[in-house]
Amino acid sequence: MADQIREGIAANTRSALLLGGNGFLGRHLARALTQRGVSVRIYDRGSHDDAEAGYAYFRGDFAAGERLAEALEGVDIVYHLISTTLPSTPHTHALFDVESNVCGTLRLLDQMRAAGVNRIVFTSSGGTVYGNPRTVPVPEDHQLQPLCSYGVTKVAIEGYLRLHASLGGLNAAVLRVANPYGPGKARIGVQGFIPTLFAKIAAEAPVEIWGNGSVVRDYLYVEDAVDAMLEAASWTGFRLYNVGSGVGHSLLDVVRTVERVTERAANIIYEPGRSFDVQEIYLDIGRITSETAWRPRVSLDAGCRRFWAAMK
């Protein structure tokens, strides 16, 4: 029974530190780890309003490294979910992007070494690191040509994790995660298109679409994303995988799915396309499904039905 509960978690994992644990993925991951008997610490710049039992909270600024050393004491694994910027952050903020995310991660790695913590799982971007791909689905060895500073910093952090792992002593897993969605608290317009679409349809509010709705993305139900993060805790050395559904859906495909699930019509307002938006991308997940036990289990339709049921 104990082995079943701890499925996907390394046998020696007793404590996990979640950087950015107040976010959408962090909240779902924290609950999943707790259910598997892992003690959870959450590091974030804001306070947590759920007061969930068993979590230890460390409030600090990742860019400055506040309280990181304290949060790392006695930890077995770090989940690096934090980012101080978004894909839509202007290029004029690139210096802050590098100083806070790239330099912040290098500082983290130094402090992990000092604390004797040798395992990290980093959630990279399954879309922005590739830019406009030459072919879809896009494999991990595709050329990396990010169109925004956010994607550039993700690539840089991946590279430093690979470097530190090659020097020995660090087990680093990089997960290029597609667009996650599912029930949970999220700011409208920040967490992603599907949560925003559901919220606005429920509120009978206009839904903004940038461009003509033909932009194609890979949408991954949150439970599938969390399963991949749990699985990654047991990997050794440096491992890098795409984590997605393996299927592409246009924005209008998603609108039709949500309209069907909710039995409500969306009030669509079309806005000019944005320069940093990749036109079409979905992930080739052949490597992770062939080399590990992970695979996506929830389709877009099933995931949207679960989302709507949770909202109601």
C-alpha atoms as a printed R data frame, in Angstrom:
    type eleno elety resid chain resno       x      y       z
1   ATOM     1    CA   MET     A     1   0.000  0.000   0.000
2   ATOM     2    CA   ALA     A     2   2.842  2.408   0.871
3   ATOM     3    CA   ASP     A     3   4.452  1.775  -2.521
4   ATOM     4    CA   GLN     A     4   1.156  2.596  -4.270
5   ATOM     5    CA   ILE     A     5   0.758  5.840  -2.317
6   ATOM     6    CA   ARG     A     6   4.286  6.951  -3.170
7   ATOM     7    CA   GLU     A     7   3.993  6.039  -6.848
8   ATOM     8    CA   GLY     A     8   6.108  8.393  -8.963
9   ATOM     9    CA   ILE     A     9   8.074  9.734  -5.977
10  ATOM    10    CA   ALA     A    10  11.629  8.676  -5.182
11  ATOM    11    CA   ALA     A    11  11.688  6.383  -2.169
12  ATOM    12    CA   ASN     A    12  13.951  8.755  -0.217
13  ATOM    13    CA   THR     A    13  11.808 11.856  -0.829
14  ATOM    14    CA   ARG     A    14  10.467 13.029   2.503
15  ATOM    15    CA   SER     A    15  10.374 16.810   2.008
16  ATOM    16    CA   ALA     A    16   9.813 18.981  -1.074
17  ATOM    17    CA   LEU     A    17  10.260 22.716  -1.562
18  ATOM    18    CA   LEU     A    18   7.921 24.308  -4.108
19  ATOM    19    CA   LEU     A    19   9.215 27.606  -5.465
20  ATOM    20    CA   GLY     A    20   6.137 29.467  -6.655
21  ATOM    21    CA   GLY     A    21   3.927 27.052  -4.741
22  ATOM    22    CA   ASN     A    22   1.086 29.571  -4.481
23  ATOM    23    CA   GLY     A    23   0.530 29.388  -8.225
24  ATOM    24    CA   PHE     A    24  -1.896 27.210 -10.137
25  ATOM    25    CA   LEU     A    25   0.449 24.261 -10.710
26  ATOM    26    CA   GLY     A    26   2.000 24.668  -7.268
27  ATOM    27    CA   ARG     A    27  -1.286 24.307  -5.421
28  ATOM    28    CA   HIS     A    28  -2.197 21.130  -7.294
29  ATOM    29    CA   LEU     A    29   1.309 19.694  -6.865
30  ATOM    30    CA   ALA     A    30   1.364 20.485  -3.142
31  ATOM    31    CA   ARG     A    31  -1.851 18.540  -2.579
32  ATOM    32    CA   ALA     A    32  -0.600 15.582  -4.631
33  ATOM    33    CA   LEU     A    33   2.692 15.444  -2.706
34  ATOM    34    CA   THR     A    34   0.920 15.645   0.641
35  ATOM    35    CA   GLN     A    35  -1.360 12.774  -0.355
36  ATOM    36    CA   ARG     A    36   1.772 10.719  -0.985
37  ATOM    37    CA   GLY     A    37   3.211 11.398   2.449
38  ATOM    38    CA   VAL     A    38   5.708 14.086   1.410
39  ATOM    39    CA   SER     A    39   6.196 17.112   3.671
40  ATOM    40    CA   VAL     A    40   5.636 20.278   1.615
41  ATOM    41    CA   ARG     A    41   7.293 23.663   1.922
42  ATOM    42    CA   ILE     A    42   6.068 26.574  -0.172
43  ATOM    43    CA   TYR     A    43   8.245 29.533  -1.135
44  ATOM    44    CA   ASP     A    44   6.489 32.500  -2.715
45  ATOM    45    CA   ARG     A    45   6.396 36.262  -2.563
46  ATOM    46    CA   GLY     A    46   2.771 36.366  -1.434
47  ATOM    47    CA   SER     A    47   0.894 34.864   1.472
48  ATOM    48    CA   HIS     A    48  -1.283 31.772   1.112
49  ATOM    49    CA   ASP     A    49  -4.963 32.213   1.868
50  ATOM    50    CA   ASP     A    50  -6.037 28.573   2.100
51  ATOM    51    CA   ALA     A    51  -4.295 27.800   5.403
52  ATOM    52    CA   GLU     A    52  -3.939 24.182   4.344
53  ATOM    53    CA   ALA     A    53  -2.664 21.953   7.140
54  ATOM    54    CA   GLY     A    54   0.834 20.573   6.883
55  ATOM    55    CA   TYR     A    55   2.385 23.189   4.604
56  ATOM    56    CA   ALA     A    56   5.320 25.276   5.792
57  ATOM    57    CA   TYR     A    57   5.424 28.745   4.222
58  ATOM    58    CA   PHE     A    58   8.438 30.885   3.418
59  ATOM    59    CA   ARG     A    59   7.612 34.321   2.106
60  ATOM    60    CA   GLY     A    60  10.412 35.912   0.126
61  ATOM    61    CA   ASP     A    61  11.535 37.594  -3.083
62  ATOM    62    CA   PHE     A    62  13.122 34.989  -5.376
63  ATOM    63    CA   ALA     A    63  14.994 37.673  -7.309
64  ATOM    64    CA   ALA     A    64  16.766 38.694  -4.096
65  ATOM    65    CA   GLY     A    65  17.040 35.154  -2.698
66  ATOM    66    CA   GLU     A    66  15.273 36.104   0.534
67  ATOM    67    CA   ARG     A    67  14.914 33.153   2.971
68  ATOM    68    CA   LEU     A    68  15.980 30.617   0.334
69  ATOM    69    CA   ALA     A    69  18.728 29.157   2.536
70  ATOM    70    CA   GLU     A    70  16.231 28.740   5.370
71  ATOM    71    CA   ALA     A    71  13.633 27.136   3.109
72  ATOM    72    CA   LEU     A    72  16.192 24.626   1.742
73  ATOM    73    CA   GLU     A    73  17.215 23.199   5.114
74  ATOM    74    CA   GLY     A    74  16.490 19.470   5.203
75  ATOM    75    CA   VAL     A    75  14.769 19.402   1.790
76  ATOM    76    CA   ASP     A    76  15.103 16.377  -0.539
77  ATOM    77    CA   ILE     A    77  13.863 17.948  -3.780
78  ATOM    78    CA   VAL     A    78  13.144 21.395  -5.200
79  ATOM    79    CA   TYR     A    79  10.327 22.067  -7.644
80  ATOM    80    CA   HIS     A    80  11.199 25.249  -9.528
81  ATOM    81    CA   LEU     A    81   7.813 26.582 -10.672
82  ATOM    82    CA   ILE     A    82   8.524 30.258 -10.164
83  ATOM    83    CA   SER     A    83   8.824 32.973 -12.809
84  ATOM    84    CA   THR     A    84   8.859 36.699 -12.235
85  ATOM    85    CA   THR     A    85   7.645 37.471 -15.764
86  ATOM    86    CA   LEU     A    86   5.132 36.314 -18.374
87  ATOM    87    CA   PRO     A    87   5.437 35.650 -22.133
88  ATOM    88    CA   SER     A    88   3.705 39.001 -22.700
89  ATOM    89    CA   THR     A    89   6.307 40.914 -20.646
90  ATOM    90    CA   PRO     A    90   7.779 43.656 -22.915
91  ATOM    91    CA   HIS     A    91  11.296 43.204 -24.298
92  ATOM    92    CA   THR     A    92  12.223 46.399 -22.461
93  ATOM    93    CA   HIS     A    93  12.027 44.371 -19.235
94  ATOM    94    CA   ALA     A    94  14.639 41.863 -20.433
95  ATOM    95    CA   LEU     A    95  17.276 42.977 -17.920
96  ATOM    96    CA   PHE     A    96  14.899 42.399 -15.012
97  ATOM    97    CA   ASP     A    97  13.896 39.081 -16.579
98  ATOM    98    CA   VAL     A    98  17.516 37.892 -16.611
99  ATOM    99    CA   GLU     A    99  18.437 39.304 -13.201
100 ATOM   100    CA   SER     A   100  15.413 37.858 -11.455
101 ATOM   101    CA   ASN     A   101  14.945 34.510 -13.216
102 ATOM   102    CA   VAL     A   102  18.334 33.449 -14.577
103 ATOM   103    CA   CYS     A   103  20.501 34.979 -11.841
104 ATOM   104    CA   GLY     A   104  17.920 33.955  -9.253
105 ATOM   105    CA   THR     A   105  18.175 30.340 -10.427
106 ATOM   106    CA   LEU     A   106  21.984 30.410 -10.361
107 ATOM   107    CA   ARG     A   107  21.813 31.711  -6.800
108 ATOM   108    CA   LEU     A   108  19.367 28.915  -5.996
109 ATOM   109    CA   LEU     A   109  21.736 26.267  -7.370
110 ATOM   110    CA   ASP     A   110  24.581 27.622  -5.241
111 ATOM   111    CA   GLN     A   111  22.392 27.526  -2.145
112 ATOM   112    CA   MET     A   112  21.164 24.026  -2.981
113 ATOM   113    CA   ARG     A   113  24.767 22.851  -3.164
114 ATOM   114    CA   ALA     A   114  25.528 24.470   0.192
115 ATOM   115    CA   ALA     A   115  22.456 22.807   1.725
116 ATOM   116    CA   GLY     A   116  23.272 19.394   0.251
117 ATOM   117    CA   VAL     A   117  20.133 19.313  -1.929
118 ATOM   118    CA   ASN     A   118  20.902 17.558  -5.224
119 ATOM   119    CA   ARG     A   119  17.524 17.137  -6.921
120 ATOM   120    CA   ILE     A   120  15.499 19.719  -8.866
121 ATOM   121    CA   VAL     A   121  12.516 19.657 -11.235
122 ATOM   122    CA   PHE     A   122  12.175 22.748 -13.421
123 ATOM   123    CA   THR     A   123   8.984 23.621 -15.292
124 ATOM   124    CA   SER     A   124  10.110 25.174 -18.537
125 ATOM   125    CA   SER     A   125   7.845 26.316 -21.373
126 ATOM   126    CA   GLY     A   126   6.449 23.913 -23.944
127 ATOM   127    CA   GLY     A   127   5.682 26.742 -26.320
128 ATOM   128    CA   THR     A   128   7.872 29.813 -25.984
129 ATOM   129    CA   VAL     A   129  11.274 28.056 -26.115
130 ATOM   130    CA   TYR     A   130  10.676 26.804 -29.671
131 ATOM   131    CA   GLY     A   131   9.295 29.940 -31.280
132 ATOM   132    CA   ASN     A   132   7.493 29.262 -34.562
133 ATOM   133    CA   PRO     A   133   8.461 25.624 -35.199
134 ATOM   134    CA   ARG     A   134   9.374 24.280 -38.627
135 ATOM   135    CA   THR     A   135   7.253 21.196 -38.019
136 ATOM   136    CA   VAL     A   136   4.546 20.023 -35.637
137 ATOM   137    CA   PRO     A   137   4.329 18.205 -33.373
138 ATOM   138    CA   VAL     A   138   7.624 19.694 -32.244
139 ATOM   139    CA   PRO     A   139  10.264 17.353 -30.715
140 ATOM   140    CA   GLU     A   140  12.729 18.216 -27.955
141 ATOM   141    CA   ASP     A   141  15.678 18.451 -30.362
142 ATOM   142    CA   HIS     A   142  13.986 21.128 -32.488
143 ATOM   143    CA   GLN     A   143  15.922 24.369 -32.848
144 ATOM   144    CA   LEU     A   144  15.170 26.809 -30.031
145 ATOM   145    CA   GLN     A   145  14.152 30.250 -31.313
146 ATOM   146    CA   PRO     A   146  12.053 31.987 -28.635
147 ATOM   147    CA   LEU     A   147  10.167 35.110 -29.677
148 ATOM   148    CA   CYS     A   148  10.049 36.711 -26.217
149 ATOM   149    CA   SER     A   149  12.389 37.351 -23.308
150 ATOM   150    CA   TYR     A   150  10.409 34.897 -21.164
151 ATOM   151    CA   GLY     A   151  11.312 32.084 -23.571
152 ATOM   152    CA   VAL     A   152  14.960 33.182 -23.760
153 ATOM   153    CA   THR     A   153  15.336 32.969 -19.980
154 ATOM   154    CA   LYS     A   154  13.684 29.538 -19.885
155 ATOM   155    CA   VAL     A   155  16.245 28.298 -22.418
156 ATOM   156    CA   ALA     A   156  19.088 29.839 -20.395
157 ATOM   157    CA   ILE     A   157  17.943 28.153 -17.178
158 ATOM   158    CA   GLU     A   158  17.672 24.814 -18.989
159 ATOM   159    CA   GLY     A   159  21.256 25.246 -20.145
160 ATOM   160    CA   TYR     A   160  22.581 26.004 -16.686
161 ATOM   161    CA   LEU     A   161  20.770 23.003 -15.224
162 ATOM   162    CA   ARG     A   162  22.324 20.799 -17.907
163 ATOM   163    CA   LEU     A   163  25.745 22.284 -17.122
164 ATOM   164    CA   HIS     A   164  25.450 21.765 -13.367
165 ATOM   165    CA   ALA     A   165  24.250 18.198 -13.871
166 ATOM   166    CA   SER     A   166  27.174 17.450 -16.196
167 ATOM   167    CA   LEU     A   167  29.614 18.686 -13.560
168 ATOM   168    CA   GLY     A   168  28.229 16.045 -11.228
169 ATOM   169    CA   GLY     A   169  26.171 15.963  -8.069
170 ATOM   170    CA   LEU     A   170  22.915 17.406  -9.438
171 ATOM   171    CA   ASN     A   171  19.882 15.476 -10.658
172 ATOM   172    CA   ALA     A   172  17.937 17.897 -12.849
173 ATOM   173    CA   ALA     A   173  14.662 17.252 -14.668
174 ATOM   174    CA   VAL     A   174  13.413 19.839 -17.187
175 ATOM   175    CA   LEU     A   175   9.763 19.585 -18.160
176 ATOM   176    CA   ARG     A   176   8.682 21.665 -21.144
177 ATOM   177    CA   VAL     A   177   5.055 21.836 -20.087
178 ATOM   178    CA   ALA     A   178   2.250 22.706 -22.499
179 ATOM   179    CA   ASN     A   179  -0.596 25.048 -21.502
180 ATOM   180    CA   PRO     A   180  -1.999 23.597 -18.250
181 ATOM   181    CA   TYR     A   181  -5.622 24.095 -17.277
182 ATOM   182    CA   GLY     A   182  -8.051 22.801 -14.700
183 ATOM   183    CA   PRO     A   183  -9.987 23.831 -11.583
184 ATOM   184    CA   GLY     A   184  -8.356 26.142  -9.101
185 ATOM   185    CA   LYS     A   185  -7.868 29.783  -8.288
186 ATOM   186    CA   ALA     A   186  -6.332 31.842 -11.068
187 ATOM   187    CA   ARG     A   187  -6.288 35.468 -12.169
188 ATOM   188    CA   ILE     A   188  -8.354 35.999 -15.283
189 ATOM   189    CA   GLY     A   189  -6.214 36.347 -18.395
190 ATOM   190    CA   VAL     A   190  -3.016 35.231 -16.650
191 ATOM   191    CA   GLN     A   191  -3.423 31.504 -16.143
192 ATOM   192    CA   GLY     A   192  -4.397 30.786 -19.730
193 ATOM   193    CA   PHE     A   193  -7.068 30.780 -22.362
194 ATOM   194    CA   ILE     A   194  -9.269 27.917 -21.102
195 ATOM   195    CA   PRO     A   195  -9.754 29.170 -17.501
196 ATOM   196    CA   THR     A   196 -10.367 32.688 -18.804
197 ATOM   197    CA   LEU     A   197 -12.864 31.409 -21.373
198 ATOM   198    CA   PHE     A   198 -14.832 29.441 -18.770
199 ATOM   199    CA   ALA     A   199 -14.880 32.351 -16.331
200 ATOM   200    CA   LYS     A   200 -16.068 34.844 -18.927
201 ATOM   201    CA   ILE     A   201 -18.728 32.547 -20.374
202 ATOM   202    CA   ALA     A   202 -20.011 31.881 -16.862
203 ATOM   203    CA   ALA     A   203 -20.132 35.641 -16.211
204 ATOM   204    CA   GLU     A   204 -21.661 36.341 -19.650
205 ATOM   205    CA   ALA     A   205 -18.720 38.658 -20.339
206 ATOM   206    CA   PRO     A   206 -17.026 39.295 -23.704
207 ATOM   207    CA   VAL     A   207 -14.145 36.968 -24.601
208 ATOM   208    CA   GLU     A   208 -11.138 38.596 -26.277
209 ATOM   209    CA   ILE     A   209  -9.263 36.589 -28.895
210 ATOM   210    CA   TRP     A   210  -5.969 37.927 -30.229
211 ATOM   211    CA   GLY     A   211  -5.949 37.367 -33.975
212 ATOM   212    CA   ASN     A   212  -8.531 35.394 -35.948
213 ATOM   213    CA   GLY     A   213  -8.744 32.392 -33.623
214 ATOM   214    CA   SER     A   214  -6.562 30.113 -35.752
215 ATOM   215    CA   VAL     A   215  -3.644 30.076 -33.265
216 ATOM   216    CA   VAL     A   216  -2.993 26.430 -32.304
217 ATOM   217    CA   ARG     A   217  -1.821 25.335 -28.855
218 ATOM   218    CA   ASP     A   218  -1.309 22.190 -26.811
219 ATOM   219    CA   TYR     A   219  -3.578 22.083 -23.732
220 ATOM   220    CA   LEU     A   220  -2.752 19.744 -20.835
221 ATOM   221    CA   TYR     A   221  -5.102 18.920 -17.971
222 ATOM   222    CA   VAL     A   222  -3.531 19.833 -14.641
223 ATOM   223    CA   GLU     A   223  -3.662 16.302 -13.205
224 ATOM   224    CA   ASP     A   224  -1.581 15.056 -16.134
225 ATOM   225    CA   ALA     A   225   0.944 17.858 -15.599
226 ATOM   226    CA   VAL     A   226   1.228 17.038 -11.899
227 ATOM   227    CA   ASP     A   227   1.673 13.330 -12.646
228 ATOM   228    CA   ALA     A   228   4.686 14.210 -14.809
229 ATOM   229    CA   MET     A   229   6.186 16.303 -12.009
230 ATOM   230    CA   LEU     A   230   5.723 13.461  -9.535
231 ATOM   231    CA   GLU     A   231   7.294 11.023 -11.982
232 ATOM   232    CA   ALA     A   232  10.293 13.341 -12.474
233 ATOM   233    CA   ALA     A   233  11.194 13.161  -8.778
234 ATOM   234    CA   SER     A   234  12.725  9.720  -9.274
235 ATOM   235    CA   TRP     A   235  14.892 10.520 -12.320
236 ATOM   236    CA   THR     A   236  18.676 10.766 -12.094
237 ATOM   237    CA   GLY     A   237  21.189 12.822 -14.044
238 ATOM   238    CA   PHE     A   238  19.840 15.355 -16.542
239 ATOM   239    CA   ARG     A   239  16.516 14.590 -18.237
240 ATOM   240    CA   LEU     A   240  14.529 16.885 -20.539
241 ATOM   241    CA   TYR     A   241  11.079 16.106 -21.893
242 ATOM   242    CA   ASN     A   242   8.114 17.708 -23.596
243 ATOM   243    CA   VAL     A   243   5.021 17.317 -21.426
244 ATOM   244    CA   GLY     A   244   1.813 17.875 -23.347
245 ATOM   245    CA   SER     A   245  -1.249 16.222 -24.795
246 ATOM   246    CA   GLY     A   246   0.418 15.613 -28.170
247 ATOM   247    CA   VAL     A   247  -2.620 17.191 -29.868
248 ATOM   248    CA   GLY     A   248  -3.070 20.714 -31.201
249 ATOM   249    CA   HIS     A   249  -6.283 22.735 -30.872
250 ATOM   250    CA   SER     A   250  -7.026 26.165 -32.320
251 ATOM   251    CA   LEU     A   251  -8.572 28.836 -30.111
252 ATOM   252    CA   LEU     A   252 -11.849 28.454 -31.998
253 ATOM   253    CA   ASP     A   253 -11.724 24.671 -31.451
254 ATOM   254    CA   VAL     A   254 -11.481 25.350 -27.723
255 ATOM   255    CA   VAL     A   255 -14.339 27.865 -27.871
256 ATOM   256    CA   ARG     A   256 -16.576 25.302 -29.562
257 ATOM   257    CA   THR     A   257 -15.646 22.658 -26.980
258 ATOM   258    CA   VAL     A   258 -16.407 24.971 -24.051
259 ATOM   259    CA   GLU     A   259 -19.667 26.130 -25.640
260 ATOM   260    CA   ARG     A   260 -20.698 22.486 -26.042
261 ATOM   261    CA   VAL     A   261 -19.776 21.618 -22.455
262 ATOM   262    CA   THR     A   262 -21.428 24.663 -20.880
263 ATOM   263    CA   GLU     A   263 -24.342 24.806 -23.329
264 ATOM   264    CA   ARG     A   264 -23.716 28.554 -23.536
265 ATOM   265    CA   ALA     A   265 -22.583 30.782 -26.403
266 ATOM   266    CA   ALA     A   266 -19.390 32.808 -26.145
267 ATOM   267    CA   ASN     A   267 -19.423 36.515 -27.009
268 ATOM   268    CA   ILE     A   268 -16.180 36.703 -29.002
269 ATOM   269    CA   ILE     A   269 -14.355 39.985 -29.604
270 ATOM   270    CA   TYR     A   270 -11.442 39.756 -32.034
271 ATOM   271    CA   GLU     A   271  -8.358 41.888 -31.291
272 ATOM   272    CA   PRO     A   272  -5.234 42.394 -33.440
273 ATOM   273    CA   GLY     A   273  -2.697 39.565 -33.262
274 ATOM   274    CA   ARG     A   274   0.323 39.928 -30.963
275 ATOM   275    CA   SER     A   275   3.930 39.745 -32.183
276 ATOM   276    CA   PHE     A   276   5.069 37.377 -29.431
277 ATOM   277    CA   ASP     A   277   2.358 34.771 -30.092
278 ATOM   278    CA   VAL     A   278   3.563 31.607 -31.827
279 ATOM   279    CA   GLN     A   279   1.089 30.757 -34.590
280 ATOM   280    CA   GLU     A   280   0.963 26.983 -34.232
281 ATOM   281    CA   ILE     A   281   2.622 24.621 -31.785
282 ATOM   282    CA   TYR     A   282   1.885 21.353 -30.086
283 ATOM   283    CA   LEU     A   283   4.362 18.955 -28.581
284 ATOM   284    CA   ASP     A   284   5.813 15.648 -29.686
285 ATOM   285    CA   ILE     A   285   5.608 13.553 -26.503
286 ATOM   286    CA   GLY     A   286   7.060 10.373 -27.977
287 ATOM   287    CA   ARG     A   287  10.256 10.606 -25.933
288 ATOM   288    CA   ILE     A   288   8.649 10.842 -22.495
289 ATOM   289    CA   THR     A   289   5.994  8.204 -23.215
290 ATOM   290    CA   SER     A   290   8.603  5.748 -24.493
291 ATOM   291    CA   GLU     A   291  11.237  6.338 -21.819
292 ATOM   292    CA   THR     A   292   9.053  6.782 -18.712
293 ATOM   293    CA   ALA     A   293   5.754  5.557 -17.283
294 ATOM   294    CA   TRP     A   294   4.068  8.929 -17.862
295 ATOM   295    CA   ARG     A   295   1.439  9.611 -20.491
296 ATOM   296    CA   PRO     A   296  -1.502 12.064 -20.733
297 ATOM   297    CA   ARG     A   297  -4.827 10.541 -19.747
298 ATOM   298    CA   VAL     A   298  -7.375 13.384 -19.938
299 ATOM   299    CA   SER     A   299  -8.599 14.621 -23.331
300 ATOM   300    CA   LEU     A   300  -9.586 18.239 -23.959
301 ATOM   301    CA   ASP     A   301 -13.284 17.390 -23.911
302 ATOM   302    CA   ALA     A   302 -13.003 15.354 -20.701
303 ATOM   303    CA   GLY     A   303 -10.836 18.001 -19.059
304 ATOM   304    CA   CYS     A   304 -13.272 20.778 -19.929
305 ATOM   305    CA   ARG     A   305 -16.154 18.742 -18.525
306 ATOM   306    CA   ARG     A   306 -14.245 18.259 -15.265
307 ATOM   307    CA   PHE     A   307 -13.452 21.965 -15.166
308 ATOM   308    CA   TRP     A   308 -17.077 22.969 -15.684
309 ATOM   309    CA   ALA     A   309 -18.313 20.486 -13.072
310 ATOM   310    CA   ALA     A   310 -15.858 21.918 -10.549
311 ATOM   311    CA   MET     A   311 -16.965 25.478 -11.333
312 ATOM   312    CA   LYS     A   312 -20.606 24.607 -10.843
